[in-house]
Amino acid sequence: MALKAVHVADIPNIGQVPENASPALCPNRFPPQGVEIGRAAAGAAFRPPKFVVIGHRGSGMNVLQSSDRRMKDLKENSLRSFNAAADYFADYIEFDVQVTKDDCPVIFHDDFILSQENDTILEKRVTELSLAEFLSYGPQREITGGGGGGGATGKPLVRRMKDGKILRWSVEADDPLCTLQEALEKVNPNLGFNIELKFDDHVSYPQDHLRRVLGTVLRVVFEHANDRPILFSTFQPDAAVMAKKLQSTYPVFFLTNGGSEAYPDPRRNSLEEAVKVCEEGGLEGIVSEVKGVFKNPAAVNKIKGSNLTLFTYGQLNNVVEAVYMQHIMGIDGVIVDLVGEISAAVADMLRPSEEEVRDGGDGEEMKTDEKPKFSPKELSFLLKLIPQLIQH
């Protein structure tokens, strides 16, 4: 199988992913009912039936300072972006859920929401807003419930970058903010949801607060998910364990940087600690920053030996070679921003060769989840690529 761009040498950072790197969009490789990995029997191991592509915040996060128009195409964490990911044949989308002060689960990544009036930046914590206050930001949905914002504009949204700069939240195709219930009702029902339970890293949460927030989210999911595949994930270890105790219908994953960053809570600082959290809490899997996995590949065997599923996130997952390597390593899926490009590359990676198709002509169903086959030269290249990936 020939390797295809995106090439790591062309990607100094996520804001400069080359636009000429995308292969043609693939035909739908998934069954009409979607990839059913979201309902696990109590005590059963959780195993996706194939290598999973998960759209980050829909069809990709917004990088406002990027010169790459794809990083500012559709508003992240919006109904429009979610349905676009379905059109790109993602298996799942990942998005962030917080609960307003009047107990409504809403979809928004940042802990604080910012707007600008004249030269003044106004900053509010999302969880301290009412639902009406939250929805008053950005384009406004038509009262009739039609798609798009209907031309009305609410409080202008701005966003604080990691370097402290404040930029206008400007994208090519804007869309109103939305609630979890709206997403469950209005997004393609075949698309799975990876619901990240969002908590502030700098806040210590009492157990009763976690129980109230999780109970509110679970109530909406159980009332409106129907047969949609669902899994939960969170960086908050106590919330992860509690989410599993409160229900056994949906898998719960522990999110970790895999040692890429240090936190006061040691449970967040390595893949080994993440395994302990999962084993002690009865969780089904881990979602790790991909660099943490590449720096510690031996942890993959430990994770798989513990009967856990492993997904990854991070900018390197927009590099096709990095995705190929993870599939070889036994990783179960990737969270990506370039959903169309990576979905197409994965479809090509899993597509049976002409020889396999001929051999399978006896009527037996062809398997599409086998690991990709590489020539010795290609495999050698991929093995040498890992140190380069980690440096980026």
N, C-alpha and C positions, 0 to 999 in steps of 0.2 A: 504494500500500500504506500503510495507516495504521500509524503508530508506536505501539508499546505499551510500558507500563511494564515493567521498572524505569526510573524517571526519575532522572537524575543529581542533580537538586535534592533528592531524597529520601534521598541516600546520603552522609552526612558521613564514614562509614568502613565498612569491611567488616562490622563488628559490628552495624550497624544497617540492614541491608537490609530494606525494607518487606515484610511478609508478604503483603499484598494485591496484590503485583505479578505473581503468576504466572498466565499464561494456562493454559487447559486443556491437559492432557498430550496430546501429539500421537500419532497412530498411528505405528507403526514405519515410518520412511522409508528404512530400510536393507535391503539384500538379506539373506536368511537366513544366508548365509555370512559376513556382516560386510563391512566396508570393507577390501578387500585392498590395503593400501599398505605392508605390512611386509616384503616380500621384493623387494629391488632387484637387478637384474642388475649384475654388476661393471661399473663405469664408466658405468652408465646414470643419467640424471637421475631424481630421485625426485619424483613428482607425485601428490598425492592426487586421486582422481576427483571429489571434491566438498568443500565447506567442512566442516571437521572440528570436532566438539565433543569435547573431552577432559575427563573428570572429574578434578578435582584431588584426589589422594590417595584416589581412589574416587569417592564421591558428594559430596565436599566436605571441606575441611580443618575441623578443630575449632578454634573460637575460644572458649576457656573463659570469657573475661571478657564475652562478648557477651550481650545480653538477647534476642537472636533465637534462638529454639529450634532453627531449622534449622541453625545453626552448631554445635549440640551434639546433633544428632539421632543419627547413627550414628558409631561409633568410626572415625576416619580410618585409612587404610592397613590395613583389615581385610577378611576375606573377605566379611563381610556388606555392608560399604560398597561393595566392588567389584561384587558381584552386583546391588546396588541401582542402581548406575550403568547396568548393562546393562538393567535394567527401565525406566530413564528414556531408553533409546535413545541413550546416548552411543556414539560411534564407538570411543573409546579411553578408558583410564584412565591417569593418571600416578601413579607411586608411587616411593618412594625405597628403594634396595637398598644395604645394607652387608654386610660379610662378617665373621662372628664369628672368634674366634681359632682355632677348630677347623674353619675353612674351610666354613662354611655360609652362603649368602646369605639374609639375613633382611630383612624389610620394616619400616622405621622411619625417620622423618624426622630427628629430632634427633640430634646427635652424642653426646649424653649421655642416659642414661635415669635417672630419679629416682624414688625411693620414700621413704616416711616411716615411721619407727618411733618411736612416742611423739612427741616434739617434735624428733627428729633427722632431717634430710634426708640421705639416702644417695644419692650420685651416682656412676655408673659410665659409662665410655666404652663404647658399644655394641660396638665392634670389639675390646675387651679382655675380653668375656664369651664363655663357651662357649655353644653352642646351648641346652643345658639351663638355664643361668643366665638367658639371655635370655627363654626361654619361661616362666620362673617368675614373671614380672611379670604383674599383671592377672588377669582371669578365666581359668580353666583349662579346656582342652578335655577332653571325656570321653575316657577311655581307648579306648572303642570307636570313636572318630573321628566321633561324631555332631555335628550342628551346634550352635553356641552353646557356652557355657562349662560346661554341666552343673551349675551352682550352686557349683562349687568356686572359691575365690578365692586367688590368689597374692599376691605382694607388692603393696601398694597403690601405684598409679601417681600421681605428681604431676608438674606441669610448670612450668618457669620461663618467665615471660612476658618480653617484651623490656624491660619496665621493672624487671625483677628480682623481681617478686612470684612467689611459689610458690602455685599453685592445685591443688586436687584435680582429677584428670583424670576428671571426671564427665560422662557422656553418657546420653541416654535409652536407647539400645540399645547396650550394650557388647558386645565380642567379643574373643576371645583374640588375642594377637600371632601372626604367621604367618611362614612362610618363603616364599621365591620358588617353590620346588617346589610347595608347597601351593596357591599362587595359580594356577600353571600348570595344576594338576590339577583344581582345584575351582571355578574361576570360569568362567562362561558362555564356551564356546569361541569364540563369535562376537565377543567383545569384544577389541579390540586392546589391547596393553600398550605404554605409553611408560615404559620402565624407566630411571629416573634413577640413574646411578651416583654414589653419594653419597660425597663426601670433605670433610674438615674444611677450611674456608677458611684456618685459621690454622696448618696443618701443611704442611711441605714433604715431598713423597713421592718417594723414590728410584724409578728406573725399574723395578727388580726387584720392588718392593712393588706398584707399579701393575700390572705384568704378572701377578703372582700373584693379585691381587684380580680383575682382569678375566678371567683364565683360569678362575677358579672360577665366576664368574657365567655366562660363556659356556658352560661345560660343562653347567650345569643347564638353560640355555635350549635348547641343542641336543638335550639328552636328553628334554626334556619339553614343548617348545613345540608340537610337531606342526605343524599348519597355522595356528596363531594368528598374526595380524599383530603384529609386534614392531618397535619402534624403540628405540634407546638415546639418552640425552641426559646431559650432565654439564656442570657449571660448570668442571671441571678441564680446561684445554686439553690438557695432555699426555695425560691419560686418554682424552680424545675422540679424539685422533690415534691413540693406541695401540689403542683399541677398533676403529678402522677397519682398522689394519694386521693385527690378529689374525683378522679375518673379513671377508667381503664379502657375506654373506647378508642382513644386516639393516642398515638405514640408521642413521647416527649423526648426532646433532644437537649443536651447541654451544650451551649455555645462557649467556645474558648478561643483565645488568641494563640493557644498552643505554646506559650512561652515567649511569644514575640514581644509582649509588654508585661511589666510587673504590676501587680495589684496587691493591696494590703491583705486581701483574702487569699491564702495560699491555694485554695481549691481552683482558682482561676489561672494559675501560673504554669501549668504544664499539661501535656496530654496524659501523663500518668495520673495526675490528680483528677483529671476529667473522668478517667476510667473508674476511679474510686467513687466519685459522685454518682456515676451511672449504676455501678454495682450495688452501692449502698441504698440508692433511692429507687431501684427497679426501673431505671430509664432505658429507652430503646436505642439511643445512639448519641453520637457526638457530631457537632459541626465545628470544624477547626479552621482557623486562618491557614491558608495553604502553605505559607512559608514555615509554619510550625511543623507541618508534616514533612516537608522536604528536608528540614534541618534534623528531623528525628524520625527517619523512615522506619526504624525498628519498632516504633510505637504502633505502626499499622498492624503488625502481627499480634501485638498485645490486645489491641482493640478488637480485632476479628476473633482472636482466641477467647475473648470475653463475650462473644456472641452479640456484639454491638455493630450497628450500622454506622458508617463514617461518610459524611459529606464535608466539603470544604467551601470556603469563600475567600475573596481577595482578588486584587487586580490581576494576578497571574492567571486566574481562570479565564481571562480574555485572550490568553495565548494558547493556540491550538496544541502546540507540542506539550505544554504543561498539562493539558487535559488528557492527551494520549498517555502520558507517563502515569498519571493518577489511575487511569483505568488499568494499566498494567500492574500497578502496585496493589490493586484490589479495592481501591476507594469506590464508593457506591454512587457518587454523584457530585455535581459542582453547582455552585451558585454563581451566576455570571451576569455581566452588564450587556454584553453584545449577544443578545439572545438569538437573533437570527443566524449570525455567523457561527456561533458555537453549536447550535442545534443542527445546522447543516453539516458541520464537521463531524459531529458525533454520529449522525445518520450515516455518513460516508464511512466512518470508522467501523460501524456495526454491520454494514451491508455485506451479505455473503458474496464471496468472489464468484466468478463465472464457473470455476471448477467445483466449488461447493454447491452451486445451484444445479450443475449437471449431476453431481453425486447424490443430490437430494431429490432427484426426479422420480423416486419410487413411490411418491405419494405421502411420505412422511413430512410432517411440518418442520420447516427449517427453523433452527434456533438463531435469534438475532442478538443474544446477549453474551456471546462468547468474547473472550479477550481478543483484541486486535492482533493480527499476525504481522510481525516486522521482519525484515531481512536483518542479518547480523550487522550490516552497516548502519541501518536506521536505528537499531537498538543501541549500538555503540554511541551514536550521535545523541540519543535521548539521555543516556546515562551521563554523558559529559555535560549535558545541558543543565543539570540540576544546580551545580555551583553558580552558574551564570544567572539562573532564575532567582536564587536566594539573594544575590547581590543587588538585584533591581528593586 
